[in-house]
Amino acid sequence: MNHKRRFKYIQNTNSIDLGNGYKFVSKPNAPLTKEFNLIFEGFRYYFNPDGTIDYEKNKDKNNLGALCKFYEEMNMYGTFIYNDEQFGGVLVRFKEPLPEISTSKQFGVADEFTVVLEEVAL
């Protein structure tokens, strides 16, 4: 699906300020993971001739109905592969519920919205 993305590394160490500029930082006890913020714009609903939502048309491009259906299937516990341009296939899950999505424009076109994913450590 077409989107922009931002990512950040998730802190996997603990640190304690000891005073006088000293800090103790523990060795990581888990793999380094990432959080992805995916920014979607131009997504829209597609409709069948009978007025029902078409989940297949342009589902790999900008089909909002297909994205919502995928979230309903995965919810926040299901894992899936996110294909990232830098890291390749990353095992992730939704970190937050889908945000409120406004379709105030003509023809079911949504305003820009952000989806947050978190990498799942193996």
N, CA, C and O atoms as CSV, one atom per row, in Angstrom:
chain,resi,resn,atom,element,x,y,z
A,1,MET,N,N,0.841,-1.177,0.000
A,1,MET,CA,C,0.000,0.000,0.000
A,1,MET,C,C,0.883,1.237,0.000
A,1,MET,O,O,1.926,1.265,0.653
A,2,ASN,N,N,0.472,2.230,-0.715
A,2,ASN,CA,C,1.250,3.458,-0.816
A,2,ASN,C,C,1.213,4.229,0.500
A,2,ASN,O,O,0.143,4.487,1.051
A,3,HIS,N,N,2.391,4.590,0.994
A,3,HIS,CA,C,2.483,5.348,2.240
A,3,HIS,C,C,3.885,5.924,2.404
A,3,HIS,O,O,4.830,5.506,1.735
A,4,LYS,N,N,3.995,6.883,3.303
A,4,LYS,CA,C,5.295,7.367,3.775
A,4,LYS,C,C,5.524,6.685,5.106
A,4,LYS,O,O,4.566,6.250,5.745
A,5,ARG,N,N,6.766,6.580,5.540
A,5,ARG,CA,C,7.004,5.947,6.831
A,5,ARG,C,C,8.122,6.642,7.595
A,5,ARG,O,O,9.080,7.160,7.021
A,6,ARG,N,N,7.960,6.630,8.905
A,6,ARG,CA,C,9.008,7.044,9.835
A,6,ARG,C,C,9.242,5.841,10.748
A,6,ARG,O,O,8.335,5.041,10.976
A,7,PHE,N,N,10.456,5.721,11.265
A,7,PHE,CA,C,10.702,4.638,12.216
A,7,PHE,C,C,11.605,5.153,13.321
A,7,PHE,O,O,12.319,6.144,13.163
A,8,LYS,N,N,11.554,4.453,14.446
A,8,LYS,CA,C,12.490,4.730,15.534
A,8,LYS,C,C,12.825,3.412,16.202
A,8,LYS,O,O,12.043,2.461,16.181
A,9,TYR,N,N,14.020,3.380,16.800
A,9,TYR,CA,C,14.420,2.200,17.551
A,9,TYR,C,C,13.794,2.258,18.941
A,9,TYR,O,O,13.695,3.326,19.546
A,10,ILE,N,N,13.377,1.107,19.433
A,10,ILE,CA,C,12.784,1.000,20.763
A,10,ILE,C,C,13.899,0.725,21.768
A,10,ILE,O,O,14.711,-0.182,21.581
A,11,GLN,N,N,13.925,1.509,22.819
A,11,GLN,CA,C,14.939,1.355,23.861
A,11,GLN,C,C,14.867,-0.043,24.463
A,11,GLN,O,O,13.805,-0.460,24.926
A,12,ASN,N,N,15.975,-0.767,24.464
A,12,ASN,CA,C,15.974,-2.126,25.029
A,12,ASN,C,C,17.043,-2.295,26.100
A,12,ASN,O,O,17.459,-3.411,26.411
A,13,THR,N,N,17.481,-1.173,26.658
A,13,THR,CA,C,18.424,-1.209,27.782
A,13,THR,C,C,17.843,-0.378,28.917
A,13,THR,O,O,16.929,0.422,28.717
A,14,ASN,N,N,18.384,-0.582,30.102
A,14,ASN,CA,C,18.003,0.231,31.255
A,14,ASN,C,C,19.187,1.104,31.630
A,14,ASN,O,O,20.337,0.683,31.506
A,15,SER,N,N,18.910,2.315,32.089
A,15,SER,CA,C,19.998,3.188,32.525
A,15,SER,C,C,19.633,3.830,33.853
A,15,SER,O,O,18.464,4.089,34.139
A,16,ILE,N,N,20.653,4.080,34.649
A,16,ILE,CA,C,20.484,4.714,35.951
A,16,ILE,C,C,21.497,5.843,36.054
A,16,ILE,O,O,22.696,5.623,35.881
A,17,ASP,N,N,21.022,7.048,36.334
A,17,ASP,CA,C,21.929,8.162,36.577
A,17,ASP,C,C,22.510,7.993,37.972
A,17,ASP,O,O,21.773,7.893,38.953
A,18,LEU,N,N,23.850,7.962,38.058
A,18,LEU,CA,C,24.519,7.756,39.333
A,18,LEU,C,C,24.988,9.067,39.962
A,18,LEU,O,O,25.476,9.076,41.092
A,19,GLY,N,N,24.845,10.148,39.248
A,19,GLY,CA,C,25.287,11.449,39.760
A,19,GLY,C,C,26.672,11.801,39.268
A,19,GLY,O,O,27.424,10.940,38.812
A,20,ASN,N,N,27.001,13.083,39.365
A,20,ASN,CA,C,28.307,13.607,38.943
A,20,ASN,C,C,28.649,13.228,37.504
A,20,ASN,O,O,29.820,13.029,37.179
A,21,GLY,N,N,27.640,13.125,36.641
A,21,GLY,CA,C,27.865,12.824,35.234
A,21,GLY,C,C,28.040,11.354,34.917
A,21,GLY,O,O,28.263,11.000,33.759
A,22,TYR,N,N,27.945,10.482,35.920
A,22,TYR,CA,C,28.075,9.044,35.694
A,22,TYR,C,C,26.704,8.419,35.431
A,22,TYR,O,O,25.695,8.797,36.027
A,23,LYS,N,N,26.707,7.469,34.535
A,23,LYS,CA,C,25.468,6.767,34.199
A,23,LYS,C,C,25.793,5.305,33.993
A,23,LYS,O,O,26.766,4.965,33.320
A,24,PHE,N,N,24.979,4.440,34.573
A,24,PHE,CA,C,25.111,3.007,34.330
A,24,PHE,C,C,24.081,2.608,33.283
A,24,PHE,O,O,22.896,2.912,33.421
A,25,VAL,N,N,24.535,1.927,32.238
A,25,VAL,CA,C,23.648,1.439,31.184
A,25,VAL,C,C,23.838,-0.066,31.085
A,25,VAL,O,O,24.948,-0.550,30.864
A,26,SER,N,N,22.741,-0.803,31.251
A,26,SER,CA,C,22.825,-2.267,31.218
A,26,SER,C,C,22.920,-2.773,29.787
A,26,SER,O,O,22.490,-2.114,28.840
A,27,LYS,N,N,23.490,-3.951,29.662
A,27,LYS,CA,C,23.555,-4.616,28.365
A,27,LYS,C,C,22.130,-5.029,27.979
A,27,LYS,O,O,21.361,-5.453,28.842
A,28,PRO,N,N,21.769,-4.913,26.700
A,28,PRO,CA,C,20.405,-5.300,26.282
A,28,PRO,C,C,20.120,-6.761,26.602
A,28,PRO,O,O,20.983,-7.627,26.454
A,29,ASN,N,N,18.891,-7.017,27.045
A,29,ASN,CA,C,18.505,-8.402,27.322
A,29,ASN,C,C,17.475,-8.900,26.313
A,29,ASN,O,O,16.881,-9.964,26.487
A,30,ALA,N,N,17.274,-8.113,25.254
A,30,ALA,CA,C,16.343,-8.486,24.188
A,30,ALA,C,C,16.865,-7.897,22.873
A,30,ALA,O,O,17.652,-6.950,22.891
A,31,PRO,N,N,16.439,-8.444,21.748
A,31,PRO,CA,C,16.874,-7.892,20.465
A,31,PRO,C,C,16.377,-6.450,20.271
A,31,PRO,O,O,15.333,-6.066,20.800
A,32,LEU,N,N,17.124,-5.680,19.524
A,32,LEU,CA,C,16.733,-4.315,19.177
A,32,LEU,C,C,15.508,-4.374,18.265
A,32,LEU,O,O,15.517,-5.095,17.267
A,33,THR,N,N,14.475,-3.639,18.589
A,33,THR,CA,C,13.262,-3.623,17.767
A,33,THR,C,C,12.951,-2.202,17.333
A,33,THR,O,O,13.559,-1.242,17.807
A,34,LYS,N,N,11.996,-2.084,16.425
A,34,LYS,CA,C,11.648,-0.793,15.837
A,34,LYS,C,C,10.147,-0.547,15.911
A,34,LYS,O,O,9.346,-1.477,16.006
A,35,GLU,N,N,9.794,0.729,15.863
A,35,GLU,CA,C,8.403,1.157,15.746
A,35,GLU,C,C,8.278,1.895,14.421
A,35,GLU,O,O,9.104,2.750,14.102
A,36,PHE,N,N,7.252,1.568,13.654
A,36,PHE,CA,C,7.025,2.186,12.350
A,36,PHE,C,C,5.755,3.027,12.399
A,36,PHE,O,O,4.708,2.553,12.840
A,37,ASN,N,N,5.848,4.270,11.946
A,37,ASN,CA,C,4.688,5.136,11.783
A,37,ASN,C,C,4.454,5.256,10.281
A,37,ASN,O,O,5.270,5.833,9.563
A,38,LEU,N,N,3.346,4.712,9.815
A,38,LEU,CA,C,3.021,4.722,8.389
A,38,LEU,C,C,1.983,5.801,8.148
A,38,LEU,O,O,0.914,5.794,8.759
A,39,ILE,N,N,2.304,6.735,7.250
A,39,ILE,CA,C,1.417,7.856,6.952
A,39,ILE,C,C,0.754,7.594,5.609
A,39,ILE,O,O,1.418,7.512,4.576
A,40,PHE,N,N,-0.569,7.466,5.642
A,40,PHE,CA,C,-1.349,7.167,4.446
A,40,PHE,C,C,-2.106,8.406,4.002
A,40,PHE,O,O,-2.681,9.118,4.825
A,41,GLU,N,N,-2.106,8.662,2.708
A,41,GLU,CA,C,-2.928,9.737,2.150
A,41,GLU,C,C,-3.475,9.274,0.806
A,41,GLU,O,O,-2.854,8.465,0.116
A,42,GLY,N,N,-4.639,9.795,0.443
A,42,GLY,CA,C,-5.256,9.402,-0.820
A,42,GLY,C,C,-5.969,8.067,-0.757
A,42,GLY,O,O,-6.344,7.522,-1.795
A,43,PHE,N,N,-6.163,7.530,0.430
A,43,PHE,CA,C,-6.892,6.271,0.551
A,43,PHE,C,C,-8.390,6.542,0.433
A,43,PHE,O,O,-8.880,7.606,0.813
A,44,ARG,N,N,-9.095,5.563,-0.099
A,44,ARG,CA,C,-10.523,5.749,-0.335
A,44,ARG,C,C,-11.249,4.418,-0.298
A,44,ARG,O,O,-10.651,3.346,-0.396
A,45,TYR,N,N,-12.543,4.527,-0.153
A,45,TYR,CA,C,-13.404,3.352,-0.267
A,45,TYR,C,C,-13.762,3.154,-1.733
A,45,TYR,O,O,-13.974,4.122,-2.463
A,46,TYR,N,N,-13.827,1.910,-2.157
A,46,TYR,CA,C,-14.319,1.552,-3.480
A,46,TYR,C,C,-15.631,0.808,-3.286
A,46,TYR,O,O,-15.819,0.113,-2.288
A,47,PHE,N,N,-16.529,0.956,-4.240
A,47,PHE,CA,C,-17.854,0.363,-4.095
A,47,PHE,C,C,-18.200,-0.528,-5.270
A,47,PHE,O,O,-17.828,-0.242,-6.408
A,48,ASN,N,N,-18.912,-1.609,-4.992
A,48,ASN,CA,C,-19.457,-2.481,-6.022
A,48,ASN,C,C,-20.694,-1.808,-6.608
A,48,ASN,O,O,-21.228,-0.876,-6.007
A,49,PRO,N,N,-21.163,-2.266,-7.779
A,49,PRO,CA,C,-22.362,-1.677,-8.384
A,49,PRO,C,C,-23.594,-1.716,-7.478
A,49,PRO,O,O,-24.484,-0.876,-7.605
A,50,ASP,N,N,-23.647,-2.692,-6.560
A,50,ASP,CA,C,-24.814,-2.779,-5.666
A,50,ASP,C,C,-24.678,-1.886,-4.430
A,50,ASP,O,O,-25.549,-1.902,-3.560
A,51,GLY,N,N,-23.575,-1.096,-4.344
A,51,GLY,CA,C,-23.385,-0.164,-3.243
A,51,GLY,C,C,-22.594,-0.698,-2.067
A,51,GLY,O,O,-22.303,0.055,-1.138
A,52,THR,N,N,-22.230,-1.995,-2.075
A,52,THR,CA,C,-21.420,-2.552,-0.998
A,52,THR,C,C,-19.951,-2.209,-1.222
A,52,THR,O,O,-19.536,-1.893,-2.337
A,53,ILE,N,N,-19.176,-2.277,-0.151
A,53,ILE,CA,C,-17.750,-1.950,-0.260
A,53,ILE,C,C,-17.017,-3.026,-1.037
A,53,ILE,O,O,-17.204,-4.218,-0.791
A,54,ASP,N,N,-16.177,-2.599,-1.982
A,54,ASP,CA,C,-15.334,-3.504,-2.770
A,54,ASP,C,C,-13.976,-3.592,-2.075
A,54,ASP,O,O,-13.216,-2.623,-2.067
A,55,TYR,N,N,-13.673,-4.744,-1.497
A,55,TYR,CA,C,-12.430,-4.928,-0.752
A,55,TYR,C,C,-11.253,-5.333,-1.640
A,55,TYR,O,O,-10.114,-5.351,-1.174
A,56,GLU,N,N,-11.504,-5.655,-2.897
A,56,GLU,CA,C,-10.458,-6.170,-3.776
A,56,GLU,C,C,-9.851,-5.116,-4.697
A,56,GLU,O,O,-8.652,-5.166,-4.972
A,57,LYS,N,N,-10.642,-4.172,-5.173
A,57,LYS,CA,C,-10.147,-3.182,-6.138
A,57,LYS,C,C,-9.041,-2.340,-5.499
A,57,LYS,O,O,-9.242,-1.732,-4.448
A,58,ASN,N,N,-7.886,-2.312,-6.138
A,58,ASN,CA,C,-6.725,-1.532,-5.690
A,58,ASN,C,C,-6.338,-1.815,-4.230
A,58,ASN,O,O,-5.850,-0.922,-3.537
A,59,LYS,N,N,-6.550,-3.038,-3.768
A,59,LYS,CA,C,-6.287,-3.326,-2.355
A,59,LYS,C,C,-4.809,-3.221,-2.001
A,59,LYS,O,O,-4.475,-3.028,-0.832
A,60,ASP,N,N,-3.924,-3.343,-2.972
A,60,ASP,CA,C,-2.492,-3.182,-2.708
A,60,ASP,C,C,-2.023,-1.753,-2.939
A,60,ASP,O,O,-0.830,-1.465,-2.847
A,61,LYS,N,N,-2.957,-0.860,-3.237
A,61,LYS,CA,C,-2.596,0.526,-3.544
A,61,LYS,C,C,-3.193,1.514,-2.545
A,61,LYS,O,O,-2.456,2.135,-1.779
A,62,ASN,N,N,-4.526,1.667,-2.542
A,62,ASN,CA,C,-5.131,2.703,-1.705
A,62,ASN,C,C,-6.560,2.381,-1.278
A,62,ASN,O,O,-7.384,3.288,-1.156
A,63,ASN,N,N,-6.865,1.114,-1.052
A,63,ASN,CA,C,-8.223,0.706,-0.704
A,63,ASN,C,C,-8.400,0.747,0.817
A,63,ASN,O,O,-7.889,-0.113,1.534
A,64,LEU,N,N,-9.124,1.747,1.292
A,64,LEU,CA,C,-9.347,1.924,2.724
A,64,LEU,C,C,-10.166,0.781,3.307
A,64,LEU,O,O,-9.903,0.345,4.428
A,65,GLY,N,N,-11.140,0.297,2.577
A,65,GLY,CA,C,-11.936,-0.833,3.041
A,65,GLY,C,C,-11.075,-2.062,3.281
A,65,GLY,O,O,-11.254,-2.762,4.277
A,66,ALA,N,N,-10.134,-2.331,2.369
A,66,ALA,CA,C,-9.245,-3.490,2.509
A,66,ALA,C,C,-8.336,-3.330,3.729
A,66,ALA,O,O,-8.081,-4.300,4.443
A,67,LEU,N,N,-7.847,-2.112,3.971
A,67,LEU,CA,C,-7.008,-1.869,5.143
A,67,LEU,C,C,-7.804,-2.099,6.427
A,67,LEU,O,O,-7.309,-2.746,7.350
A,68,CYS,N,N,-9.020,-1.580,6.497
A,68,CYS,CA,C,-9.860,-1.767,7.690
A,68,CYS,C,C,-10.180,-3.248,7.907
A,68,CYS,O,O,-10.170,-3.732,9.039
A,69,LYS,N,N,-10.459,-3.951,6.831
A,69,LYS,CA,C,-10.764,-5.395,6.944
A,69,LYS,C,C,-9.535,-6.153,7.450
A,69,LYS,O,O,-9.664,-7.050,8.283
A,70,PHE,N,N,-8.348,-5.800,6.956
A,70,PHE,CA,C,-7.109,-6.434,7.411
A,70,PHE,C,C,-6.907,-6.179,8.899
A,70,PHE,O,O,-6.542,-7.092,9.640
A,71,TYR,N,N,-7.143,-4.940,9.344
A,71,TYR,CA,C,-7.009,-4.641,10.771
A,71,TYR,C,C,-7.998,-5.475,11.596
A,71,TYR,O,O,-7.644,-5.997,12.654
A,72,GLU,N,N,-9.224,-5.594,11.113
A,72,GLU,CA,C,-10.228,-6.380,11.838
A,72,GLU,C,C,-9.795,-7.840,11.972
A,72,GLU,O,O,-10.091,-8.484,12.979
A,73,GLU,N,N,-9.097,-8.363,10.965
A,73,GLU,CA,C,-8.614,-9.748,11.017
A,73,GLU,C,C,-7.413,-9.897,11.954
A,73,GLU,O,O,-7.312,-10.888,12.678
A,74,MET,N,N,-6.510,-8.924,11.945
A,74,MET,CA,C,-5.280,-8.991,12.741
A,74,MET,C,C,-5.478,-8.463,14.149
A,74,MET,O,O,-4.890,-8.985,15.096
A,75,ASN,N,N,-6.297,-7.437,14.297
A,75,ASN,CA,C,-6.460,-6.706,15.543
A,75,ASN,C,C,-5.074,-6.326,16.047
A,75,ASN,O,O,-4.167,-6.142,15.236
A,76,MET,N,N,-4.882,-6.203,17.352
A,76,MET,CA,C,-3.580,-5.779,17.861
A,76,MET,C,C,-2.720,-6.963,18.317
A,76,MET,O,O,-1.610,-6.762,18.810
A,77,TYR,N,N,-3.216,-8.189,18.159
A,77,TYR,CA,C,-2.442,-9.347,18.602
A,77,TYR,C,C,-1.864,-10.144,17.437
A,77,TYR,O,O,-0.855,-10.827,17.614
A,78,GLY,N,N,-2.471,-10.079,16.253
A,78,GLY,CA,C,-1.984,-10.856,15.115
A,78,GLY,C,C,-0.711,-10.261,14.542
A,78,GLY,O,O,-0.560,-9.041,14.481
A,79,THR,N,N,0.194,-11.114,14.128
A,79,THR,CA,C,1.444,-10.648,13.530
A,79,THR,C,C,1.408,-10.855,12.016
A,79,THR,O,O,0.716,-11.735,11.505
A,80,PHE,N,N,2.169,-10.025,11.322
A,80,PHE,CA,C,2.264,-10.108,9.868
A,80,PHE,C,C,3.593,-9.519,9.431
A,80,PHE,O,O,4.294,-8.896,10.228
A,81,ILE,N,N,3.937,-9.712,8.177
A,81,ILE,CA,C,5.193,-9.200,7.633
A,81,ILE,C,C,4.947,-7.838,6.992
A,81,ILE,O,O,4.104,-7.694,6.106
A,82,TYR,N,N,5.704,-6.837,7.460
A,82,TYR,CA,C,5.707,-5.512,6.838
A,82,TYR,C,C,6.959,-5.435,5.987
A,82,TYR,O,O,8.066,-5.597,6.500
A,83,ASN,N,N,6.801,-5.189,4.689
A,83,ASN,CA,C,7.940,-5.108,3.775
A,83,ASN,C,C,8.455,-3.673,3.753
A,83,ASN,O,O,7.855,-2.790,3.141
A,84,ASP,N,N,9.573,-3.462,4.431
A,84,ASP,CA,C,10.177,-2.138,4.564
A,84,ASP,C,C,11.291,-1.969,3.543
A,84,ASP,O,O,12.023,-2.914,3.250
A,85,GLU,N,N,11.418,-0.759,3.001
A,85,GLU,CA,C,12.432,-0.514,1.973
A,85,GLU,C,C,13.852,-0.628,2.517
A,85,GLU,O,O,14.775,-0.906,1.751
A,86,GLN,N,N,14.048,-0.424,3.799
A,86,GLN,CA,C,15.384,-0.483,4.391
A,86,GLN,C,C,15.674,-1.818,5.063
A,86,GLN,O,O,16.772,-2.357,4.921
A,87,PHE,N,N,14.706,-2.355,5.791
A,87,PHE,CA,C,14.935,-3.536,6.620
A,87,PHE,C,C,14.386,-4.830,6.022
A,87,PHE,O,O,14.575,-5.903,6.596
A,88,GLY,N,N,13.711,-4.742,4.877
A,88,GLY,CA,C,13.137,-5.934,4.264
A,88,GLY,C,C,11.877,-6.375,4.987
A,88,GLY,O,O,11.145,-5.539,5.515
A,89,GLY,N,N,11.611,-7.678,5.020
A,89,GLY,CA,C,10.424,-8.209,5.678
A,89,GLY,C,C,10.597,-8.207,7.189
A,89,GLY,O,O,11.471,-8.890,7.722
A,90,VAL,N,N,9.755,-7.433,7.883
A,90,VAL,CA,C,9.846,-7.295,9.340
A,90,VAL,C,C,8.556,-7.838,9.948
A,90,VAL,O,O,7.461,-7.460,9.533
A,91,LEU,N,N,8.690,-8.730,10.937
A,91,LEU,CA,C,7.523,-9.256,11.641
A,91,LEU,C,C,7.006,-8.176,12.588
A,91,LEU,O,O,7.732,-7.719,13.470
A,92,VAL,N,N,5.739,-7.768,12.400
A,92,VAL,CA,C,5.161,-6.665,13.174
A,92,VAL,C,C,3.744,-7.013,13.616
A,92,VAL,O,O,3.171,-8.027,13.217
A,93,ARG,N,N,3.201,-6.132,14.456
A,93,ARG,CA,C,1.783,-6.139,14.809
A,93,ARG,C,C,1.372,-4.678,14.951
A,93,ARG,O,O,2.217,-3.790,15.067
A,94,PHE,N,N,0.056,-4.441,14.940
A,94,PHE,CA,C,-0.434,-3.094,15.176
A,94,PHE,C,C,-0.126,-2.722,16.624
A,94,PHE,O,O,-0.450,-3.482,17.536
A,95,LYS,N,N,0.486,-1.577,16.844
A,95,LYS,CA,C,0.780,-1.119,18.202
A,95,LYS,C,C,-0.415,-0.403,18.811
A,95,LYS,O,O,-0.623,-0.440,20.024
A,96,GLU,N,N,-1.197,0.246,17.960
A,96,GLU,CA,C,-2.372,1.007,18.390
A,96,GLU,C,C,-3.538,0.637,17.483
A,96,GLU,O,O,-3.334,0.172,16.362
A,97,PRO,N,N,-4.753,0.843,17.965
A,97,PRO,CA,C,-5.905,0.640,17.072
A,97,PRO,C,C,-5.823,1.605,15.885
A,97,PRO,O,O,-5.158,2.638,15.962
A,98,LEU,N,N,-6.497,1.261,14.800
A,98,LEU,CA,C,-6.556,2.215,13.691
A,98,LEU,C,C,-7.126,3.523,14.217
A,98,LEU,O,O,-8.049,3.511,15.031
A,99,PRO,N,N,-6.587,4.654,13.762
A,99,PRO,CA,C,-7.097,5.930,14.249
A,99,PRO,C,C,-8.470,6.234,13.653
A,99,PRO,O,O,-8.922,5.571,12.720
A,100,GLU,N,N,-9.107,7.231,14.202
A,100,GLU,CA,C,-10.354,7.714,13.604
A,100,GLU,C,C,-10.016,8.226,12.207
A,100,GLU,O,O,-9.101,9.033,12.041
A,101,ILE,N,N,-10.745,7.763,11.218
A,101,ILE,CA,C,-10.456,8.125,9.834
A,101,ILE,C,C,-11.630,8.911,9.287
A,101,ILE,O,O,-12.763,8.430,9.268
A,102,SER,N,N,-11.349,10.121,8.844
A,102,SER,CA,C,-12.391,10.997,8.321
A,102,SER,C,C,-12.468,10.866,6.806
A,102,SER,O,O,-11.446,10.907,6.120
A,103,THR,N,N,-13.673,10.709,6.292
A,103,THR,CA,C,-13.875,10.645,4.841
A,103,THR,C,C,-14.769,11.811,4.420
A,103,THR,O,O,-15.808,11.617,3.789
A,104,SER,N,N,-14.353,13.008,4.776
A,104,SER,CA,C,-15.165,14.196,4.509
A,104,SER,C,C,-15.126,14.627,3.048
A,104,SER,O,O,-15.952,15.432,2.616
A,105,LYS,N,N,-14.183,14.104,2.293
A,105,LYS,CA,C,-14.064,14.502,0.892
A,105,LYS,C,C,-15.026,13.707,0.016
A,105,LYS,O,O,-15.641,12.744,0.474
A,106,GLN,N,N,-15.151,14.107,-1.222
A,106,GLN,CA,C,-16.031,13.404,-2.171
A,106,GLN,C,C,-15.563,11.974,-2.413
A,106,GLN,O,O,-14.375,11.671,-2.306
A,107,PHE,N,N,-16.497,11.114,-2.736
A,107,PHE,CA,C,-16.234,9.745,-3.199
A,107,PHE,C,C,-15.527,8.872,-2.167
A,107,PHE,O,O,-14.823,7.935,-2.542
A,108,GLY,N,N,-15.696,9.156,-0.877
A,108,GLY,CA,C,-15.125,8.303,0.164
A,108,GLY,C,C,-13.626,8.401,0.306
A,108,GLY,O,O,-12.998,7.459,0.789
A,109,VAL,N,N,-13.023,9.518,-0.101
A,109,VAL,CA,C,-11.578,9.702,0.032
A,109,VAL,C,C,-11.268,10.168,1.451
A,109,VAL,O,O,-11.886,11.112,1.943
A,110,ALA,N,N,-10.318,9.514,2.106
A,110,ALA,CA,C,-9.985,9.808,3.502
A,110,ALA,C,C,-8.938,10.905,3.608
A,110,ALA,O,O,-8.097,11.078,2.726
A,111,ASP,N,N,-9.010,11.635,4.703
A,111,ASP,CA,C,-7.939,12.562,5.049
A,111,ASP,C,C,-6.711,11.745,5.443
A,111,ASP,O,O,-6.821,10.549,5.714
A,112,GLU,N,N,-5.548,12.384,5.477
A,112,GLU,CA,C,-4.317,11.708,5.868
A,112,GLU,C,C,-4.468,11.111,7.270
A,112,GLU,O,O,-5.060,11.731,8.154
A,113,PHE,N,N,-3.927,9.901,7.468
A,113,PHE,CA,C,-3.955,9.255,8.769
A,113,PHE,C,C,-2.685,8.433,8.966
A,113,PHE,O,O,-1.999,8.092,8.002
A,114,THR,N,N,-2.381,8.119,10.224
A,114,THR,CA,C,-1.152,7.399,10.567
A,114,THR,C,C,-1.504,6.087,11.270
A,114,THR,O,O,-2.378,6.043,12.136
A,115,VAL,N,N,-0.807,5.026,10.879
A,115,VAL,CA,C,-0.939,3.708,11.499
A,115,VAL,C,C,0.405,3.384,12.148
A,115,VAL,O,O,1.456,3.571,11.535
A,116,VAL,N,N,0.368,2.895,13.401
A,116,VAL,CA,C,1.590,2.599,14.143
A,116,VAL,C,C,1.750,1.092,14.275
A,116,VAL,O,O,0.849,0.393,14.740
A,117,LEU,N,N,2.923,0.602,13.854
A,117,LEU,CA,C,3.269,-0.818,13.956
A,117,LEU,C,C,4.471,-0.969,14.874
A,117,LEU,O,O,5.301,-0.066,14.970
A,118,GLU,N,N,4.566,-2.114,15.552
A,118,GLU,CA,C,5.739,-2.410,16.357
A,118,GLU,C,C,6.332,-3.742,15.919
A,118,GLU,O,O,5.611,-4.704,15.655
A,119,GLU,N,N,7.647,-3.777,15.849
A,119,GLU,CA,C,8.322,-5.020,15.487
A,119,GLU,C,C,8.164,-6.032,16.607
A,119,GLU,O,O,8.173,-5.676,17.786
A,120,VAL,N,N,8.019,-7.290,16.234
A,120,VAL,CA,C,7.876,-8.378,17.205
A,120,VAL,C,C,9.215,-9.108,17.252
A,120,VAL,O,O,9.690,-9.626,16.241
A,121,ALA,N,N,9.811,-9.141,18.434
A,121,ALA,CA,C,11.102,-9.832,18.605
A,121,ALA,C,C,10.891,-11.337,18.513
A,121,ALA,O,O,9.925,-11.876,19.054
A,122,LEU,N,N,11.787,-11.991,17.836
A,122,LEU,CA,C,11.695,-13.459,17.700
A,122,LEU,C,C,12.389,-14.158,18.843
A,122,LEU,O,O,12.411,-15.388,18.892
